[in-house]
Amino acid sequence: MWCGAIVAGALVGLADSFGPPPLGKNLTYSKTVLGSDGDLLRAYLAPDGRWRLPASRTDVDPRFLDALLAYEDKRFYEHHGVDPLSMTRALYQFATRGEIVSGGSTITMQVARLLEPRRKRSLYAKYRQMVRALQLEQAYSKNEILALYLTLAPYGGNLEGIRAASFAYFGKEPRRLTLGETALLVALPQSPEYRRPDRHPDHARAARNRVLDRISDSGIFSPEELGAAKAEPVPNARRPMPLGAPHAADDAKAASSDQSIIRLTIRARLQRRLERLARDRAVALGDAMSVAIVVVENDTGRVLARVGTPDYFDSDRAGQVDLTRAVRSPGSTLKPFIYGLGFEDGLIHPESLIEDRPIRFGDYAPENFDQTFQGTVTVRRALQQSLNVPAVSLLDAVGPSRLLARLDEAGARLKLPEHETAGLALGLGGIGIRLVDLTALYAGLARQGTVAPLYERAAEPRWPERRLMEPVAAWYVGDILRDAPPPPNALGGRIAFKTGTSYGYRDAWAVGFDGRYTVGVWTGRPDGAPVPGLLGRTAAAPILFDVFARLTEQPRPLSPAPQGVLTARTAQLPPPLRRFGANTLAGTTRAPDVRILFPPDGASLALEADGDTIDPVAIKVTGGTAPLNILVDGLPLQSARGAGTVFFSPQGPGFVRLTVTDAVGDADSVLVRLQQ
């Protein structure tokens, strides 16, 4: 004991002779990308080519720490870097045998050796480790020293640290180790190359069992546990490091080059489930087929899962191409936004009648997918059945450029074919869009008309919300899509969804939402080659419903109807809303006569009040065929025999949509802001 005290005192006195210690502040680590639940999604090699993942005691099973300290350093929390008892024993063995039999190294001394490695074992090297250990204990807490050991301990090859070893040999975080796995990882750092299980499984097994025998005296583990641990197999190969959400991880790494730990909003477990689903479905769809999936949280815009490809390393499926951000033709998936603008403008109601008959717009004659026509149908049925002629007729009324501008204002990146302008083909997929943008737009429908920009890095700046359409219009769209016919063997009425198929069977889409989540699915060939028979309804929609089935929560009902929703049958609607498109179907394209002269579109009006009562606001209307119908936020205000001035009483400040329609279906609409 006295000998150990003398040695410790000498070390303290000579500590300064070696200069300041390398305390690990200049270490480089593997860049790690974590999910929202803290699980590792992906890791990258450190600059020196090693897997070196930061770790602390909270990252490992407490039983691992119990076994480590019982085997390596029983008095770790009692000594000050050097254990006099262990050192006395080591010095005695050296003096009596002339060689180092047991080093007597504490965990702190091992950390010192890892921070300042030396090739030769010598008394001088041991002495230097002792000096450094004392310095480390002065600079770091015990838990910080333990974290350095857990991060730097060698495990064979280019593996450093408990997390890298646990992933490489067992494919999991060290929080979930068995006792046999724990013992093996305790044994490896003493002779990492000789005991590597992927090269020397017999040596690894023997070393593991010695650890189990030695810690049996601690009383921490029962004999039954120790016996079962010895019976566990030893891994004979290294596993690949986690590669979850590879495209999202690559994007985050590029955007956060100065961070070693990056946290994403992606749920690691959900991501893994959906990556397996995408792989299975891509294989079932055929050679070179791919699947992309996006899941977002409606309330926040957080991306909870993003599968850019079924297999990152599958060259036949262009695995490293992120198909959630590839520009593809959306087919019919933009139709809901056409109808939304029609609802917003007061041109239609879900129960309005609309014609599905042959029609021509100049040289353009749209046809339905099955090349048949259903005649007169309700707007609700036209959207649920994805009829082309009604959608194109309505787009002609609301204006392709206006639709394009509205989607662009909502944050979608749209791409027209080269040298083309927005035309009626826009409504049937004659434009390019990314899956992430389309999913964000549908999440805007779920949010009753407001788009929350998507984000997937926890530290990413939040962008302001953007308006897509008015709440009543968005609710009408969601209410219609909720009753769209589901794919075979799926339960309908719980998810509002729409499918789409691009021209030439190149892209199949399905996008849907409930009250909590929005999911977007794309499938097709990455090279854009046609796939005969590829349909959104049969290829993408089943995947969409499978994704919702893999979400842990049950579907949440859609948001309740906002103020202003008009519930009525066709015959109960105001006359101009009962039928749409008579003048369009006649083949004429005249400009609407009816106009709102005041207030102008985009105006801001100051409200005046007499006490608690807000004065009425005037609406001046000109032109049109009587009778005229004035609507405020989609609700009928009154009918007028002709042009003139009417008044409405606003409920308070905010945005309000004013619409006038006439007897032949012409309409005009303005959006004004009321301020106090």
VOGU-3710 file (C-alpha; in Angstrom, 3 decimals, decimal comma):
1> mwcgaivaga> 0,000/0,000/0,000  2,801/2,411/0,972  4,576/1,553/-2,258  1,499/2,462/-4,281  1,113/5,766/-2,442  4,758/6,658/-3,066  4,358/5,870/-6,769  1,195/7,949/-7,003  2,874/10,866/-5,278  5,825/10,697/-7,623
11> lvgladsfgp> 3,532/10,693/-10,611  1,712/13,772/-9,399  4,974/15,581/-8,896  6,277/14,707/-12,342  3,038/15,198/-14,305  4,177/18,484/-15,767  7,276/16,897/-17,232  5,243/15,578/-20,138  3,509/18,855/-20,968  -0,229/19,360/-21,353
21> pplgknltys> -2,199/16,183/-22,101  -3,985/15,522/-25,410  -7,478/15,462/-23,927  -9,265/14,330/-27,053  -10,425/17,777/-28,109  -8,971/17,335/-31,593  -10,534/13,946/-32,266  -12,509/13,490/-35,444  -15,669/11,417/-35,310  -17,911/9,655/-37,755
31> ktvlgsdgdl> -20,657/12,006/-38,813  -23,893/10,467/-37,570  -27,450/11,133/-38,675  -30,082/10,333/-36,062  -33,832/9,931/-36,301  -36,309/11,834/-34,172  -36,303/8,955/-31,660  -32,495/9,094/-31,318  -31,876/5,888/-33,297  -29,009/5,909/-35,762
41> lraylapdgr> -30,149/6,283/-39,348  -26,765/6,494/-41,027  -23,096/6,977/-40,156  -20,174/8,079/-42,307  -16,514/7,139/-41,986  -14,380/9,554/-40,005  -11,765/11,467/-42,034  -9,108/8,914/-41,061  -11,185/6,056/-42,468  -12,413/4,694/-39,151
51> wrlpasrtdv> -15,860/4,060/-37,761  -15,751/6,207/-34,640  -19,221/6,949/-33,260  -19,562/9,151/-30,182  -20,893/7,243/-27,171  -21,659/7,876/-23,524  -22,945/5,757/-20,675  -26,536/6,572/-21,666  -25,938/4,883/-25,042  -25,214/1,448/-23,556
61> dprfldalla> -27,053/-1,107/-21,489  -26,259/-0,575/-17,771  -25,374/-4,279/-17,597  -22,542/-3,646/-20,065  -21,100/-1,024/-17,719  -21,458/-3,423/-14,784  -19,586/-6,131/-16,687  -16,930/-3,712/-17,979  -16,100/-2,317/-14,551  -16,211/-5,752/-12,898
71> yedkrfyehh> -13,711/-7,040/-15,460  -11,503/-4,016/-16,121  -11,587/-1,585/-13,219  -13,580/-2,426/-10,093  -12,508/0,775/-8,295  -13,039/3,119/-11,252  -15,184/5,536/-9,246  -12,825/5,463/-6,256  -9,326/6,059/-7,634  -7,908/9,218/-9,238
81> gvdplsmtra> -6,715/7,708/-12,479  -4,208/5,218/-11,030  -5,255/2,356/-8,752  -2,471/1,875/-6,166  -3,566/-1,687/-5,400  -3,426/-2,741/-9,029  -0,164/-0,918/-9,587  1,437/-2,522/-6,541  0,464/-5,948/-7,824  1,794/-5,136/-11,309
91> lyqfatrgei> 5,106/-3,788/-9,958  5,570/-6,850/-7,769  4,978/-9,172/-10,718  7,422/-7,191/-12,844  10,085/-7,236/-10,117  9,768/-10,944/-9,419  9,377/-12,190/-13,019  11,296/-9,609/-15,001  8,426/-8,925/-17,363  5,011/-7,289/-17,394
101> vsggstitmq> 2,485/-9,943/-16,406  -0,575/-7,741/-15,798  -0,559/-4,066/-16,533  -2,765/-2,931/-13,699  -4,230/-0,362/-16,070  -7,335/1,495/-15,068  -9,907/2,576/-17,610  -8,488/6,085/-17,315  -5,017/4,783/-18,162  -6,427/2,919/-21,156
111> varlleprrk> -8,046/6,146/-22,353  -4,648/7,847/-21,988  -3,088/5,137/-24,149  -5,825/5,511/-26,774  -5,350/9,268/-26,896  -1,556/8,961/-27,073  -0,832/5,532/-28,594  2,638/3,927/-28,444  3,724/0,882/-30,381  6,015/-0,682/-27,760
121> rslyakyrqm> 5,012/-1,852/-24,311  7,595/-0,666/-21,803  7,891/0,569/-18,255  8,338/4,100/-19,583  5,146/3,833/-21,659  3,244/2,593/-18,616  4,676/5,408/-16,527  3,581/7,945/-19,119  0,060/6,486/-19,159  -0,121/6,910/-15,402
131> vralqleqay> 0,900/10,553/-15,673  -1,661/11,190/-18,383  -4,336/9,367/-16,374  -3,815/11,717/-13,442  -4,071/14,688/-15,781  -7,247/13,310/-17,365  -8,850/12,851/-13,961  -8,125/16,489/-13,176  -9,616/17,696/-16,463  -12,586/15,354/-16,925
141> skneilalyl> -15,343/13,868/-14,818  -15,606/10,106/-14,446  -18,519/9,950/-16,860  -16,589/11,967/-19,446  -13,619/9,618/-19,146  -15,934/6,646/-19,492  -17,444/8,250/-22,604  -13,960/8,565/-24,126  -13,341/4,874/-23,507  -16,701/3,901/-24,991
151> tlapyggnle> -15,885/6,011/-28,058  -12,218/5,078/-28,630  -11,781/1,447/-27,507  -10,513/-0,672/-30,457  -12,623/-3,577/-31,712  -10,688/-4,801/-34,722  -10,103/-3,395/-38,174  -11,348/0,159/-38,457  -13,892/-0,189/-35,649  -13,514/2,100/-32,668
161> giraasfayf> -15,962/2,453/-29,826  -18,783/0,381/-28,458  -21,446/1,670/-30,892  -19,444/0,925/-34,031  -18,639/-2,564/-32,718  -22,217/-3,274/-31,676  -23,534/-2,317/-35,113  -20,764/-4,166/-36,976  -21,067/-7,436/-35,061  -24,688/-7,482/-33,891
171> gkeprrltlg> -26,550/-4,940/-36,041  -27,989/-2,940/-33,164  -27,359/-0,189/-30,673  -25,463/-1,233/-27,526  -28,539/-0,383/-25,465  -29,994/-3,766/-26,465  -27,099/-6,197/-25,972  -27,488/-9,670/-24,530  -25,131/-10,791/-21,775  -23,106/-12,910/-24,224
181> etallvalpq> -22,773/-9,984/-26,613  -21,821/-7,747/-23,693  -19,046/-10,108/-22,587  -17,629/-10,331/-26,107  -17,460/-6,549/-26,443  -15,811/-6,279/-23,031  -13,133/-8,776/-24,131  -12,281/-7,455/-27,601  -10,369/-4,230/-26,758  -7,624/-6,151/-24,892
191> speyrrpdrh> -6,537/-7,859/-28,133  -8,826/-6,612/-30,889  -7,110/-8,183/-33,901  -6,388/-11,555/-32,322  -9,945/-11,843/-30,988  -11,841/-10,446/-33,973  -14,915/-12,663/-34,309  -15,126/-12,196/-38,082  -11,605/-13,634/-38,456  -10,959/-15,676/-35,307
201> pdharaarnr> -14,331/-16,776/-33,890  -12,729/-19,447/-31,675  -10,425/-16,888/-30,039  -13,382/-14,535/-29,633  -15,482/-17,239/-27,969  -12,693/-18,186/-25,571  -12,094/-14,550/-24,608  -15,815/-13,993/-24,088  -16,072/-17,009/-21,804  -13,081/-15,837/-19,738
211> vldrisdsgi> -14,865/-12,563/-19,166  -18,001/-14,431/-18,093  -15,978/-16,586/-15,705  -14,243/-13,581/-14,173  -17,381/-11,503/-13,638  -19,211/-14,472/-12,129  -17,624/-13,620/-8,762  -19,203/-10,169/-8,791  -22,651/-11,554/-8,031  -24,203/-9,203/-10,585
221> fspeelgaak> -25,358/-12,010/-12,870  -26,996/-15,309/-11,964  -25,408/-18,648/-12,852  -28,294/-19,315/-15,242  -27,631/-16,056/-17,099  -23,930/-16,786/-17,333  -24,566/-20,290/-18,638  -27,000/-19,040/-21,269  -24,491/-16,361/-22,302  -21,807/-18,988/-22,935
231> aepvpnarrp> -24,225/-20,866/-25,175  -24,830/-17,836/-27,419  -23,265/-18,063/-30,886  -20,381/-15,784/-31,790  -20,791/-13,723/-34,980  -18,468/-14,797/-37,767  -18,884/-11,798/-40,081  -19,246/-8,050/-39,932  -22,569/-6,469/-40,739  -22,942/-3,309/-42,808
241> mplgaphaad> -23,424/-0,084/-40,921  -27,003/1,283/-40,786  -28,142/2,925/-44,005  -31,551/4,300/-43,130  -33,018/7,196/-45,111  -29,825/7,406/-47,215  -30,984/10,248/-49,454  -32,249/12,341/-46,551  -29,015/11,630/-44,676  -26,890/12,668/-47,666
251> dakaassdqs> -28,872/15,901/-47,999  -28,519/16,651/-44,300  -24,783/15,898/-44,346  -24,260/18,284/-47,255  -26,305/21,016/-45,570  -24,672/20,563/-42,132  -20,999/20,095/-42,957  -19,894/21,568/-39,631  -21,955/19,229/-37,442  -20,870/15,766/-36,326
261> iirltirarl> -24,334/14,774/-35,057  -27,352/15,655/-37,208  -30,901/15,061/-36,026  -33,725/14,528/-38,484  -37,472/14,539/-37,990  -37,621/11,077/-39,577  -38,823/8,238/-37,365  -36,162/5,569/-37,734  -38,429/2,590/-37,057  -41,126/3,813/-39,427
271> qrrlerlard> -38,455/4,527/-42,044  -37,131/0,960/-41,786  -40,637/-0,499/-42,118  -41,366/1,564/-45,202  -37,999/0,781/-46,804  -38,826/-2,925/-46,470  -42,281/-2,270/-47,927  -40,771/-0,388/-50,878  -38,287/-3,210/-51,568  -40,990/-5,872/-51,462
281> ravalgdams> -43,351/-3,915/-53,713  -40,649/-2,956/-56,208  -39,682/-6,600/-56,618  -43,337/-7,576/-57,043  -43,844/-4,869/-59,680  -41,028/-6,198/-61,843  -37,445/-5,692/-62,971  -36,077/-2,135/-62,876  -39,220/-0,887/-61,092  -38,844/1,533/-58,221
291> vaivvvendt> -41,004/2,917/-55,416  -40,761/6,231/-53,554  -42,694/7,167/-50,400  -43,081/10,361/-48,359  -44,899/10,629/-45,009  -45,501/14,035/-43,420  -47,214/15,293/-40,305  -50,038/17,622/-41,299  -49,913/19,987/-38,337  -46,205/20,769/-38,525
301> grvlarvgtp> -44,921/19,820/-41,986  -42,362/17,453/-40,435  -41,183/14,685/-42,740  -41,581/11,452/-40,774  -40,323/9,096/-43,490  -38,810/9,547/-46,928  -37,963/6,534/-49,070  -36,204/7,746/-52,191  -35,551/4,287/-53,625  -36,102/0,654/-52,606
311> dyfdsdragq> -32,360/-0,107/-52,426  -29,628/2,523/-52,327  -27,055/0,166/-53,854  -29,258/-1,407/-56,536  -27,902/-0,040/-59,808  -30,655/-1,740/-61,846  -33,199/0,415/-60,017  -30,976/3,536/-60,007  -30,815/3,291/-56,238  -28,840/6,460/-55,675
321> vdltravrsp> -31,378/8,602/-57,542  -33,722/10,251/-55,042  -37,092/9,704/-56,676  -38,956/11,722/-54,052  -37,287/14,768/-55,630  -37,337/13,691/-59,258  -39,589/15,742/-61,542  -42,258/13,469/-63,034  -45,674/13,865/-64,669  -48,404/13,758/-61,988
331> gstlkpfiyg> -51,233/12,399/-64,140  -54,600/13,186/-62,572  -53,307/14,053/-59,114  -53,635/17,806/-59,793  -57,387/17,546/-60,432  -58,368/18,160/-56,791  -56,740/21,597/-56,969  -58,722/22,473/-60,100  -61,926/21,623/-58,280  -60,711/23,509/-55,223
341> lgfedglihp> -60,382/26,714/-57,230  -63,811/26,072/-58,721  -65,279/25,786/-55,222  -63,393/28,872/-54,107  -64,710/30,923/-57,022  -68,295/29,864/-56,410  -68,492/28,155/-59,799  -69,431/24,758/-58,432  -70,588/22,888/-55,359  -69,928/19,169/-54,703
351> esliedrpir> -73,526/18,472/-55,722  -73,477/20,672/-58,814  -74,160/18,879/-62,080  -71,405/18,841/-64,657  -71,272/17,315/-68,123  -69,050/14,429/-69,133  -69,615/14,456/-72,876  -67,404/14,833/-75,950  -66,058/18,370/-76,173  -63,381/20,201/-78,087
361> fgdyapenfd> -61,279/23,190/-77,081  -59,761/24,284/-80,378  -57,562/21,362/-81,424  -57,733/19,743/-77,973  -60,422/17,102/-77,373  -59,950/15,443/-73,968  -61,140/11,884/-73,419  -61,593/9,787/-70,333  -59,133/7,028/-69,515  -61,596/4,304/-70,558
371> qtfqgtvtvr> -62,622/6,282/-73,670  -66,254/6,388/-72,550  -68,459/9,208/-71,249  -70,891/9,173/-68,342  -73,105/12,070/-69,377  -74,411/14,339/-66,626  -72,827/13,628/-63,234  -72,323/15,487/-59,999  -69,040/17,252/-59,332  -68,529/14,820/-56,466
381> ralqqslnvp> -68,731/11,817/-58,766  -66,637/13,478/-61,463  -63,725/13,946/-59,044  -64,092/10,574/-57,334  -64,116/8,823/-60,721  -61,319/11,094/-62,021  -63,252/11,980/-65,176  -61,130/13,997/-67,580  -63,703/16,056/-69,489  -65,275/17,717/-66,412
391> avslldavgp> -61,822/18,525/-65,003  -60,663/20,122/-68,265  -63,924/22,078/-68,598  -63,514/23,430/-65,092  -59,838/24,217/-65,690  -60,882/26,219/-68,730  -63,121/28,275/-66,440  -60,645/28,874/-63,608  -57,666/29,306/-65,967  -54,542/27,117/-66,329
401> srllarldea> -52,222/30,038/-65,583  -54,125/30,789/-62,401  -53,863/27,174/-61,257  -50,157/27,164/-62,029  -49,631/30,419/-60,145  -51,606/29,197/-57,135  -49,624/25,986/-56,835  -46,384/27,891/-57,271  -47,390/30,361/-54,545  -48,071/27,398/-52,261
411> garlklpehe> -44,439/26,282/-52,657  -44,632/23,557/-55,325  -41,813/23,452/-57,863  -43,580/22,896/-61,174  -41,856/22,427/-64,499  -43,547/22,882/-67,847  -42,230/21,103/-70,950  -39,649/23,171/-72,785  -41,070/25,974/-74,944  -44,621/25,395/-73,640
421> taglalglgg> -46,984/27,576/-71,625  -49,707/26,517/-69,213  -52,588/24,998/-71,157  -55,550/22,743/-70,513  -53,331/19,639/-70,621  -51,997/20,843/-67,267  -55,011/19,282/-65,580  -54,205/15,815/-66,912  -50,520/15,772/-66,024  -48,964/17,951/-68,710
431> igirlvdlta> -46,402/19,335/-66,264  -43,641/18,060/-63,987  -43,747/17,957/-60,181  -41,783/16,315/-57,378  -43,340/13,805/-54,989  -42,324/15,880/-51,957  -44,076/18,939/-53,382  -47,215/17,048/-54,323  -47,359/15,546/-50,841  -47,018/19,019/-49,301
441> lyaglarqgt> -49,924/20,281/-51,432  -52,168/17,449/-50,282  -51,141/18,118/-46,684  -52,384/21,651/-47,379  -55,793/20,180/-48,232  -55,734/18,302/-44,921  -54,911/21,612/-43,179  -57,967/23,185/-44,845  -56,077/25,202/-47,399  -52,799/26,233/-45,743
451> vaplyeraae> -49,505/24,616/-46,763  -46,847/24,162/-44,106  -43,472/23,888/-45,897  -41,938/20,468/-45,307  -38,752/20,091/-43,294  -36,730/17,087/-42,117  -33,714/18,532/-40,296  -34,558/19,296/-36,682  -32,447/22,463/-36,806  -33,779/23,571/-40,194
461> prwperrlme> -35,292/27,080/-40,260  -39,082/27,165/-40,502  -40,609/28,976/-43,448  -43,936/30,801/-43,227  -47,101/28,919/-44,077  -48,553/29,554/-47,516  -52,133/29,790/-48,680  -53,359/27,161/-51,139  -57,095/27,741/-51,135  -59,881/28,794/-48,822
471> pvaawyvgdi> -60,905/26,465/-45,961  -64,360/25,725/-47,365  -62,943/24,772/-50,769  -60,258/22,549/-49,207  -62,845/20,849/-47,011  -65,090/20,133/-49,993  -62,154/18,472/-51,789  -61,223/16,342/-48,772  -64,826/15,334/-48,175  -65,135/14,140/-51,779
481> lrdappppna> -61,807/12,271/-51,832  -62,573/10,510/-48,560  -65,262/8,516/-50,378  -63,138/7,715/-53,444  -63,313/3,979/-54,308  -60,492/2,211/-52,417  -58,246/-0,418/-54,024  -59,269/-4,084/-53,693  -59,175/-5,504/-50,156  -58,807/-2,013/-48,616
491> lggriafktg> -61,224/-0,307/-46,254  -62,613/2,937/-47,677  -63,992/6,028/-46,015  -61,020/6,621/-43,692  -58,451/8,209/-46,018  -59,001/10,994/-48,538  -56,880/10,026/-51,525  -56,350/10,495/-55,236  -54,485/8,406/-57,777  -52,869/9,389/-61,051
501> tsygyrdawa> -51,270/7,773/-64,086  -49,047/9,734/-66,434  -49,256/9,626/-70,203  -47,690/6,469/-71,630  -47,875/4,537/-68,325  -44,607/6,005/-67,063  -45,646/7,100/-63,573  -48,210/5,802/-61,096  -49,172/7,978/-58,129  -51,304/7,820/-55,019
511> vgfdgrytvg> -51,498/10,623/-52,459  -53,787/10,585/-49,445  -54,368/12,050/-46,012  -56,283/11,637/-42,822  -56,531/14,118/-39,966  -52,942/13,468/-38,839  -50,734/12,353/-41,746  -50,336/12,796/-45,480  -48,649/10,093/-47,548  -47,383/10,324/-51,110
521> vwtgrpdgap> -46,437/7,281/-53,206  -44,829/7,122/-56,639  -43,885/4,047/-58,619  -42,449/3,501/-62,079  -39,090/3,107/-63,782  -36,387/5,602/-62,797  -35,381/6,015/-66,441  -38,922/7,053/-67,394  -39,503/4,110/-69,725  -43,144/3,103/-70,288
531> vpgllgrtaa> -44,538/0,232/-68,227  -47,612/-1,181/-69,990  -50,525/-1,552/-67,596  -48,968/0,599/-64,856  -51,868/2,384/-63,126  -52,031/4,534/-60,050  -55,085/2,687/-58,788  -53,573/-0,806/-59,028  -49,854/-0,106/-58,470  -49,566/2,923/-56,166
541> apilfdvfar> -52,847/2,978/-54,221  -52,293/-0,419/-52,516  -48,901/0,811/-51,324  -50,535/3,991/-50,000  -52,992/1,980/-47,915  -50,185/-0,307/-46,724  -48,236/2,734/-45,527  -51,189/3,942/-43,477  -51,517/0,433/-42,048  -47,877/0,617/-40,880
551> lteqprplsp> -48,344/3,894/-39,045  -48,684/3,167/-35,356  -51,766/5,315/-34,822  -55,219/4,602/-36,199  -56,406/7,010/-38,918  -57,659/10,254/-37,431  -60,883/11,703/-38,888  -60,551/14,677/-41,176  -60,958/18,147/-39,730  -64,559/19,190/-39,072
561> apqgvltart> -66,342/21,371/-41,589  -65,341/25,041/-41,301  -67,835/27,851/-41,152  -69,342/28,501/-44,562  -69,781/24,921/-45,770  -73,081/24,546/-47,592  -74,720/21,144/-47,183  -77,435/20,735/-49,785  -78,680/18,465/-52,531  -78,516/19,529/-56,139
571> aqlppplrrf> -82,111/20,729/-56,247  -81,615/22,812/-53,104  -78,629/24,747/-54,478  -78,964/28,300/-55,805  -79,844/28,062/-59,520  -76,372/29,071/-60,840  -74,752/26,337/-58,710  -77,038/23,547/-59,851  -75,307/23,063/-63,193  -71,889/24,033/-64,497
581> gantlagttr> -70,597/24,610/-67,987  -73,572/25,103/-70,307  -71,834/27,794/-72,344  -68,573/25,804/-72,459  -70,248/22,663/-73,742  -71,900/24,641/-76,496  -68,404/25,191/-77,860  -68,305/28,940/-77,217  -65,577/30,720/-75,290  -66,925/34,160/-74,458
591> apdvrilfpp> -65,644/36,299/-71,626  -67,910/36,420/-68,542  -70,159/39,489/-68,506  -70,918/39,650/-64,816  -68,359/41,656/-62,807  -67,732/42,801/-59,251  -66,792/46,462/-59,589  -66,287/47,050/-55,890  -64,374/46,011/-53,930  -61,543/45,178/-56,365
601> dgaslalead> -59,641/41,913/-56,061  -56,856/42,094/-53,464  -58,185/45,273/-51,857  -57,842/46,039/-48,147  -60,926/47,646/-46,624  -61,064/49,460/-43,310  -64,060/48,355/-41,264  -66,088/51,034/-39,548  -68,102/50,345/-36,442  -70,841/52,026/-34,468
611> gdtidpvaik> -70,136/50,801/-30,994  -70,005/46,993/-31,114  -71,753/46,835/-34,492  -69,663/46,710/-37,678  -71,092/48,732/-40,546  -72,136/46,781/-43,663  -69,772/46,582/-46,634  -71,010/47,375/-50,141  -70,678/45,046/-53,129  -71,212/46,683/-56,529
621> vtggtaplni> -72,047/44,331/-59,392  -72,426/44,993/-63,109  -73,493/42,931/-66,137  -74,661/39,349/-66,184  -77,955/37,626/-66,885  -80,535/37,906/-64,108  -81,054/36,576/-61,607  -77,662/37,191/-59,998  -76,501/35,331/-56,895  -73,995/36,818/-54,484
631> lvdglplqsa> -72,010/34,508/-52,221  -69,786/35,388/-49,272  -67,165/32,712/-48,552  -69,282/30,243/-50,542  -72,530/30,949/-48,651  -75,441/32,579/-50,507  -75,961/36,169/-49,445  -78,950/37,085/-51,567  -80,287/37,091/-55,106  -80,603/40,241/-57,188
641> rgagtvffsp> -82,722/40,935/-60,226  -79,879/42,712/-61,948  -76,751/44,779/-61,532  -76,518/47,140/-58,606  -75,285/47,402/-55,049  -75,869/44,971/-52,190  -74,480/44,965/-48,670  -73,177/42,299/-46,330  -72,313/42,439/-42,631  -68,831/41,067/-41,946
651> qgpgfvrltv> -68,191/39,155/-38,747  -64,840/40,823/-38,197  -61,402/41,400/-39,706  -59,817/38,823/-41,987  -59,927/37,615/-45,567  -63,266/37,155/-47,319  -64,137/35,769/-50,751  -66,959/37,545/-52,617  -68,499/35,775/-55,613  -71,296/36,610/-58,044
661> tdavgdadsv> -72,842/34,174/-60,513  -75,561/34,716/-63,092  -78,253/32,580/-64,665  -76,082/31,240/-67,480  -73,186/30,205/-65,281  -70,905/33,229/-65,654  -69,112/34,250/-62,482  -66,663/36,703/-60,984  -64,838/36,467/-57,671  -62,598/38,693/-55,578
671> lvrlqq> -60,616/38,184/-52,401  -60,433/41,173/-50,067  -58,931/41,807/-46,668  -61,001/43,470/-43,952  -59,100/45,453/-41,328  -60,080/47,354/-38,233
//
